[in-house]
Every structure is written in C-alpha cells, then in structure tokens.
Amino acid sequence: MTRESWAAPALEAVLSRAVLTRDEVAHRFPLFADPESGRWTTSRRGSWTGGFWSGLLWLRARHTGAQRDRTVAWGTTDMLADRLSDDTATRGLIHWYGTALASGRRADELRERAGHACLAAMDPELGLVPWGSAFGGPRLLARADAVPGMVPLLSSTRPGGDAAALSHLERHLELCLSQEPLRPAWRYEAASGWEPCDEPAPGWSRGSAWLLLAVADGLARLAPGHGAESRLNTAAVRLTAHWMRPPDGSLIPLAEPGRPGSPLDTSAAAVAAVALLKIAAVQERRELHEQATLILRTLVREHTTGGGSGADAYDRPAGMLLDGCYDAGNGIAVRHELIWGDFFLALGLAVLTGLVGVNET
C-alpha cells in the first residue's frame, strides 16, 4: 500500500510535541492538556493512561534512534512496574502499550509479569478480568475500555493466555453489543447477574473504538476455534460499519451521540483508525485502510495544531491533537489534547510511514 507524503511531517510534529511534554511533566505522567495554553494536567502514577505516554516516548525513540530518547522512554516504562499489583483491568492498557514498542529483556520481563498478574485476576465464573477496585466504585464491572491491551497482553502469556484472552474479549462483546446503541459498561450483581450501567453512556464513541481495537487484536493474535472466529468476524462487521458509514456522516464522532450538546472526541477517531489499519492488514481489505487513512488525514488537517486547519489561533506548539473528550458526563477536559489521542494518532501515522509494523502493538 502507498505511503502518504503528508503523514511524515505530521508524525514529526506530534513526536516533537512529545519532547515539549516530556520537559514540562518531568517525572509525572501527562493526562490532558488545556487547548489554549497547552499546559498538561498530570498524574504521579499515570492513572489508566500511563502506558500511552511510555508508548509515545518509544515511538519518539524509534523515530530518532537517539540514545537520550531511549533512556527517557526506559525511565517512564520502568515506572509502570509500580502498577503491577493494582486491581484494574486497565493494566492491559498500561502494560501492553507501555512495553510493546520497547525492545530488550527488561520490557519482555515487565510484560510477562503483567500478563501473569492479569491472568491470575481472571474470574473463571464471569469469564473475564473484572474492571477492579483501583479507581473506586464496584469491582465487578465489564467495560469496553478494559478489553484493548488486555487481549494481546493475555495472549502473550503462557500457559493459558490465549483461552483467557478469547474469553475476556467474547464476554465483553456479548455484553456491550447486546443492545443498540452499544452499552459500554455493565455491573455484575449476585442476585440478578449483569446489569447495564448508565456511565459511560450508551453509544459512547470511544467504547466503539476500544471494542474495535480489541477485535482487531483478537483477529490478529488469536487462533480461535469452535465458531469463535466467526463470532469475532461478526463483531468486526458491526463495529467497522460504524466507522465506515458514520450515522451523521462525520469522520470525527461525538463523544456521546445521545447526550445533547455532546462535544467531539478526536481520540475515539484516532483509536478507530489504528483498529481499521489492523483489520485491513489481517483481512486484506483495502477499503478499511483507505478509511483509516482518511480519518488520520482529517485529524491532522482539521484538529491538530500546525496541521493547516487554523487550529493554531493561539500561540501553541505544533502537533497537539485537539478536540479530545476525557469525560463528557462529568464535564472534564471535553475539548482537550489527550495523551492517548496523541499516542494513537502517532501510531497510525507511524504505520502509514513504515516506522512500525501494523501489528507490532
């Protein structure tokens, strides 16, 4: 497939922005940045997004080949080891994306320890790794954002990882896709079984993107039998349709389409673009690759500072992916730069430019 000439300078801008972020946050983890000032809100331990900051630094290190960039990336990755014992299914996001682009024994060992910790947390009765108690609230939740990262992390763990990864993925698909629009979060009650949650709201666009990414990883990494491959393909058809033929015709979705006045969420589009690139490679479907490319080009030209869209009305650095929505329901960072938005935009651009292979992460 052809390389896109616009993608290389866009990738350079996003990875240069990462240097400014690194200098600002020092030994903390960036979460989201103000769309006017570009200043980051940070976390000491990384919340559920620390792996994306580490992954972005590894993309930077691979892009430059500089030892300093590798050293910085290693320092951030090493900090993720503090999260190994946290009771949260977001360890998939944290430890898969934080190590997948790193090379060497240290990364392999951290990923292996994380995989075994997640495998040990598998609830055989529920058929999944529960959301967990690390962020407060009910522990026995199934959420769409608990699946990406967890699928490749479990599947790389031996013995028993493939079966656990498939079970975790299928149970979430069974629940989240059981209603229309999709229900991204479910709570298990001993008396009544699985009950849908109100937050995140039905139709949450990032829920659709996260599930599509998890299905893409399932198709690429698992060798399912007994009809499971057919079920994953069925889920892929439903989820890709949402991004190939958006209900409102827009490539960049509303964060929560059913909520009046919902902001956009560019981070959902960036995640979905990477998922489409993955499925396109597995299924040899050029139309998926072309749609992913169109989404990425739209993100760069219309929503990224320095991308040519007039997004630079303020004196801001180039390479900020704006219009990301952290939490629409609670009004938190609803038009901001988000660290996972930056990561998935950079990852998609890195695939288009050939910097990384489409299924390296």
C-alpha angles and dihedrals in degrees: 000000000000123000118240114234093207093055098070097059090042091054090048090054095050092047092047088052087055089061091056090047091050092052092049101045097038107179096356130086122250117231108171136344130220109256093225105038098026090223115149130233104217143197128216095219101024102252107224094322103063094103092060092056090050090046092051090052090051090052087052091049092049091047095052102028087214119150091220091058091049091050092052091047091051092050091055093043091051089055089061090069087078088069098056095100097042113121098235137113087218086082082092090063093040102046103029098049091036093058109022095089094040119095130212142051096291092062092044091052094048091048091048093050090048092048093052091046090053092044089053089052092056111122105215093195093054093035096228147069103265121236088250138212102274094104097038128250127076115350099206099071132134112208133176091233090058092069111059111077090017092073096056092036093055094039090056091055121093135242110024099000099118093053092047092048092051093047092048091049097044095047091053092047091048091054103035096044095043091093137041119261092034118261108226099191135043133179124212117225120188092221100045108017122225117008125182119248125222095223127091086034124244110274093027102173095215088054089059091047094048092049092048090052091050092049089049090054091046091054092046101042109026129070098207123189138183093056095310093118090055091050092051090049090050090052090047091054092052095045097043090051089064091058098035093049107023112202093234095035093246122127090209110061132215111256092236110009093193094055116089111244094011113175123229122265113213090176090066090054092049092051091047092049091056090047091052091050089053095049091044089058095046096045097031092235111157094189090064091051091049092050091049089050091050091051092049092047090051091050091051098044101038107027109026123084110246090020095115099257102104090258087135098076087132128052096267134143120262119255101050112137102213133190095054118147118217098181121352095179093060097032094242118154095333100168101027144120107264124201094227090047089056091046097051092042089052091045093051091048090047089055092049091050094044095244091127135016115254095244100038089103 
